[in-house]
């Protein structure tokens, strides 16, 4: 998990990210910054595959599309996800649409991860960490990231194919980059049929299709170029998405994302820049069980989410300080309902998210202080207030059955504060950090209504009386380089001590709604819980063209009585040999998990057996008629092992052997 | 039949449109078709307005409306303008023909629905609420009572309705008026009976169509079959408790928590609490206990584990 640390430190030219073990970034598109993390599949990789490159990140798979990022073994509830600082909230009560599924690789420059409480300024409720999806902006003439360094016209194409599931990827984009105006627009399309698990058996309902269209643009308002207006528009539509781990699929998952920002660059003085962005997004999510055989009761389960907000970020540098101050405000509405159609009888209707309006406003300050050339202290703090109102009366009265005294509006105050101290001596770096943070219960946790969870087969009911969850985080990291930096070894650990940990608790008094469900759980606060994540990384430059790297990680999560929490990664390892010969790059990777020993039996989890797979990948970059081309090819799960990981929902098997090839062209 | 054309309403005093109408009555209330001139027998303008507003929420049953002595019109209402199997609220309003205003004092008596069983050529009555009374003091001219009709009209049998009315010394009524009783749609069954010894009791569930998802008050009446059966069935004098177990048969017999058994109230009705977690068909399984706690009806566990005595309500 600390490849991060090494990468960050080994590439001092990296100006986007500060060198901290708490920050990680995966590059989606960039000509520069070799040595930084990127997917072996390049731009053709899915957002999920890009996310998988990040340290601290695991992915929960419910199918071959829309995986849910888990940071430090904490899922969506404890992770903040923003798109270029914009808040966006998923619209499916069954978490079939983590917000990362509403963007496409071509929309992004990179994905930035802040581990733990040390969140980016716009994030709230990020106990586990925060992800910010950085949009790809062509930039003004001369700053273009594309082959044409002088600006003007440009563009790119990407075509890819994977044999397993017959996955097809097509992308095209065009760029206009002038000194006072830029725009980059693109289309992206993916289509996949059912994939085959190791051994060759088809996994039914694992298909998907996705279209994405986007545009980014910017104007310089003045000749000097210190005032910039930028805008973004993304339309993303996934259709016919299968979820083999669930009882139903998705007919449509559609997002519309738009923003407009104004940035002023200060020429002199303490302040660097002041950016204010207004944004709006809405998501429509429609589930579909009509294609499933043996459906006992056909159901319609649509969900809607829309968010509107703004943030204003001021950055400054002076003396030893690098300061960021941010104000943000957003309003989100979440509504979902369910209609069940028993053959012949009257339909049954319930509101599963009672049109909850959340108004949240917060103030964040980050300060990075260079004490000496060797010592740095980073301080981050955020304070936010939140008001929630249940706008749907039917949903509100239904919840009142379970919580007779509940109100139709609630408010919460949340905050976080974290500090990190970093010391560099000779060939080693040391870092320690501590923080405290809290989060408000999510809409599902507070007001969700009979949400069936196929993982443990329980119906979940929200609890409006939940207390805020909070955690104290301690983290440390150490890195040593020896043999003239030929070998670097890092250790990285963090621990979270939770108070009022929110989790579904058995409520035997209640009867499940879903046919076949085991029972009902109501969200409740555990007085405390503990989570520890550790990682060891070794990178060895055996020869100038040959490197070997290994990463081992282990995590523990325990509830208030010392029982294992669910969905905590078992011992995991990755080991790879990478060889770089001029424009050819090859990589052989072995990765696997040990048997899951500490699994959340109490919470309905079963143990996942050990597995190991072998991946091979290669990349060849060349020029043709003045265009830069990159050909990537490889094979995943070379030995066609049938396996599933601890985070595969209901143990759905992973892909079997899969050959991929893709070609990207810069025009 | 007369329609309620006589009642079109506008309260427009605040708009300054008050004409030199003697209806004015200081309050500025004007109801089209009603002379609100002070009349001790009738409603004040404010009361008349309340009655008028109430009438907008119900519908006339033409068959049960009549006139008395050529001086008064008697209007019978139900929520839908029809009668259906099971419990029906029945409202009466009397107007003076001359002024159109609502008469405050009148008595409805001897409400007697009779069913003619065609095959056997036999007659029987049905549960009827004791007296027809003012149920809301803001509307002193509306009297309410109820009938719970055992069956709907069909080839097997049909209904006749009678009642007596006394208005300010004049007498009248309706005598053996044929009236249609509609069946309830599929998934609605609001009237059940049980036997204790030789006595037959009827369980009439009150207006479940008003229920919504969430917590609802559940009200019912227990009536006892009369001898002879042509006498309207009065409320049972015994005290029972009705335990309820609401289930959704289409949803694997899903149930809701914290339901409260129906217990006898001062007005003779039985009241409890029912929680409904969603819309759809709810089968409310019943266990009726006597005052000593002995089960007298229902509470038998059939092979599905539930009582055979139940009401069906579809939300």
HADDOCK unambig.tbl for C-alpha pairs under 7 A between the chains (distance, minus, plus):
assign (segid A and resid 342 and name CA) (segid B and resid 250 and name CA) 6.19 0.50 0.50
assign (segid A and resid 346 and name CA) (segid B and resid 280 and name CA) 5.48 0.50 0.50
assign (segid A and resid 346 and name CA) (segid B and resid 281 and name CA) 6.45 0.50 0.50
assign (segid A and resid 347 and name CA) (segid B and resid 280 and name CA) 5.55 0.50 0.50
assign (segid A and resid 348 and name CA) (segid B and resid 278 and name CA) 6.45 0.50 0.50
assign (segid A and resid 348 and name CA) (segid B and resid 279 and name CA) 4.83 0.50 0.50
assign (segid A and resid 348 and name CA) (segid B and resid 280 and name CA) 4.14 0.50 0.50
assign (segid A and resid 349 and name CA) (segid B and resid 278 and name CA) 5.60 0.50 0.50
assign (segid A and resid 349 and name CA) (segid B and resid 279 and name CA) 5.01 0.50 0.50
assign (segid A and resid 349 and name CA) (segid B and resid 280 and name CA) 6.78 0.50 0.50
assign (segid A and resid 350 and name CA) (segid B and resid 278 and name CA) 5.00 0.50 0.50
assign (segid A and resid 350 and name CA) (segid B and resid 279 and name CA) 6.69 0.50 0.50
assign (segid A and resid 394 and name CA) (segid B and resid 213 and name CA) 6.31 0.50 0.50
assign (segid A and resid 397 and name CA) (segid B and resid 213 and name CA) 6.66 0.50 0.50
assign (segid A and resid 397 and name CA) (segid B and resid 214 and name CA) 4.70 0.50 0.50
assign (segid A and resid 398 and name CA) (segid B and resid 213 and name CA) 5.63 0.50 0.50
assign (segid A and resid 398 and name CA) (segid B and resid 214 and name CA) 4.16 0.50 0.50
assign (segid A and resid 398 and name CA) (segid B and resid 277 and name CA) 5.64 0.50 0.50
assign (segid A and resid 400 and name CA) (segid B and resid 214 and name CA) 6.65 0.50 0.50
assign (segid A and resid 401 and name CA) (segid B and resid 214 and name CA) 5.61 0.50 0.50
assign (segid A and resid 401 and name CA) (segid B and resid 215 and name CA) 5.67 0.50 0.50
assign (segid A and resid 401 and name CA) (segid B and resid 275 and name CA) 6.11 0.50 0.50
assign (segid A and resid 510 and name CA) (segid B and resid 256 and name CA) 6.88 0.50 0.50
assign (segid A and resid 510 and name CA) (segid B and resid 257 and name CA) 6.22 0.50 0.50
assign (segid A and resid 511 and name CA) (segid B and resid 254 and name CA) 5.73 0.50 0.50
assign (segid A and resid 511 and name CA) (segid B and resid 255 and name CA) 5.65 0.50 0.50
assign (segid A and resid 511 and name CA) (segid B and resid 256 and name CA) 6.76 0.50 0.50
assign (segid A and resid 512 and name CA) (segid B and resid 254 and name CA) 6.10 0.50 0.50
assign (segid A and resid 513 and name CA) (segid B and resid 251 and name CA) 6.46 0.50 0.50
assign (segid A and resid 513 and name CA) (segid B and resid 254 and name CA) 5.41 0.50 0.50
assign (segid A and resid 514 and name CA) (segid B and resid 251 and name CA) 7.00 0.50 0.50
assign (segid A and resid 515 and name CA) (segid B and resid 251 and name CA) 6.08 0.50 0.50
assign (segid A and resid 515 and name CA) (segid B and resid 252 and name CA) 5.58 0.50 0.50
